Amino acid sequence: MVRKRFKDQVLMANTGYGTNKKGKHMLPSGFQKFLVHNVKELEVLLMCSKPYCAEAVLNAPPRPQSIPERASKVAISNQSQCQTVQFRK
């Protein structure tokens, strides 16, 4: 707990410590991470104007290779374009 106005205590955060709103939740590659549970959720990324990077969840469908295949067909950034985010198996 951060206490205010006591000697030798950690200072409380004031104005000026905030994060830039444009870069919030942004990966170093410039993409935002989007968790994909099934192939239908990839279609949602086509309608978005922001650059998203698809990441398959751990409990993927029975054919987990179908998500990266579909992502490459519809030109959604995946492992090859977004190096910081990888498809989990």
C-alpha positions as CSV (number, residue, x, y, z in Angstrom):
1,M,0.0,0.0,0.0
2,V,1.3,3.4,-0.9
3,R,0.9,6.0,1.9
4,K,0.9,9.7,1.4
5,R,2.8,12.4,3.3
6,F,5.0,10.2,5.4
7,K,8.8,10.2,5.4
8,D,10.6,7.4,3.7
9,Q,7.5,6.1,1.9
10,V,7.0,5.5,-1.8
11,L,5.5,8.6,-3.5
12,M,1.9,8.3,-4.8
13,A,1.4,8.7,-8.5
14,N,0.3,12.1,-9.5
15,T,-0.7,13.4,-12.9
16,G,1.9,12.8,-15.6
17,Y,2.4,9.1,-14.9
18,G,-0.3,8.0,-17.4
19,T,0.1,5.9,-20.5
20,N,-0.3,7.3,-24.0
21,K,-3.8,6.4,-25.1
22,K,-2.7,5.8,-28.7
23,G,-0.1,3.2,-27.7
24,K,-2.0,1.5,-25.0
25,H,-2.2,-2.3,-25.4
26,M,0.0,-2.0,-28.4
27,L,2.7,-4.6,-29.2
28,P,6.2,-3.5,-30.2
29,S,5.4,-4.5,-33.8
30,G,2.5,-1.9,-33.9
31,F,-0.3,-4.5,-33.8
32,Q,-2.9,-5.2,-31.0
33,K,-3.3,-8.7,-29.8
34,F,-6.6,-10.4,-30.5
35,L,-7.4,-13.9,-29.1
36,V,-9.0,-16.2,-31.6
37,H,-11.1,-19.2,-30.3
38,N,-12.4,-20.4,-33.6
39,V,-12.2,-19.7,-37.3
40,K,-15.4,-17.6,-37.2
41,E,-13.7,-15.0,-35.0
42,L,-11.1,-14.4,-37.7
43,E,-14.0,-12.9,-39.8
44,V,-14.5,-10.3,-37.2
45,L,-11.0,-9.0,-37.7
46,L,-11.8,-8.3,-41.4
47,M,-14.4,-5.7,-40.4
48,C,-12.0,-3.9,-37.9
49,S,-10.1,-0.9,-39.1
50,K,-7.3,-1.2,-36.5
51,P,-4.3,-3.5,-37.1
52,Y,-4.8,-6.6,-35.1
53,C,-2.6,-9.6,-34.7
54,A,-4.4,-13.0,-34.3
55,E,-3.4,-15.4,-31.5
56,A,-5.0,-18.8,-31.2
57,V,-5.9,-19.8,-27.7
58,L,-4.6,-22.9,-25.9
59,N,-7.8,-24.9,-26.1
60,A,-8.1,-24.5,-29.8
61,P,-10.6,-26.5,-31.9
62,P,-9.8,-30.1,-32.8
63,R,-8.0,-29.0,-35.9
64,P,-5.7,-26.2,-34.5
65,Q,-3.9,-25.9,-37.9
66,S,-7.2,-24.6,-39.4
67,I,-6.9,-21.2,-37.7
68,P,-3.4,-20.2,-39.1
69,E,-4.4,-21.5,-42.5
70,R,-7.5,-19.4,-42.6
71,A,-5.6,-16.4,-41.2
72,S,-3.1,-16.6,-44.1
73,K,-5.9,-16.9,-46.7
74,V,-7.7,-13.7,-45.5
75,A,-4.4,-11.8,-45.0
76,I,-4.7,-11.3,-41.3
77,S,-1.4,-10.7,-39.6
78,N,-0.2,-13.9,-38.0
79,Q,3.0,-15.5,-36.8
80,S,5.0,-14.5,-40.0
81,Q,4.0,-10.8,-39.9
82,C,3.8,-10.3,-36.2
83,Q,6.9,-11.8,-34.7
84,T,6.1,-11.0,-31.0
85,V,2.9,-13.0,-31.0
86,Q,3.0,-16.6,-31.9
87,F,0.2,-19.2,-32.4
88,R,0.0,-21.4,-29.3
89,K,-0.7,-25.1,-29.7
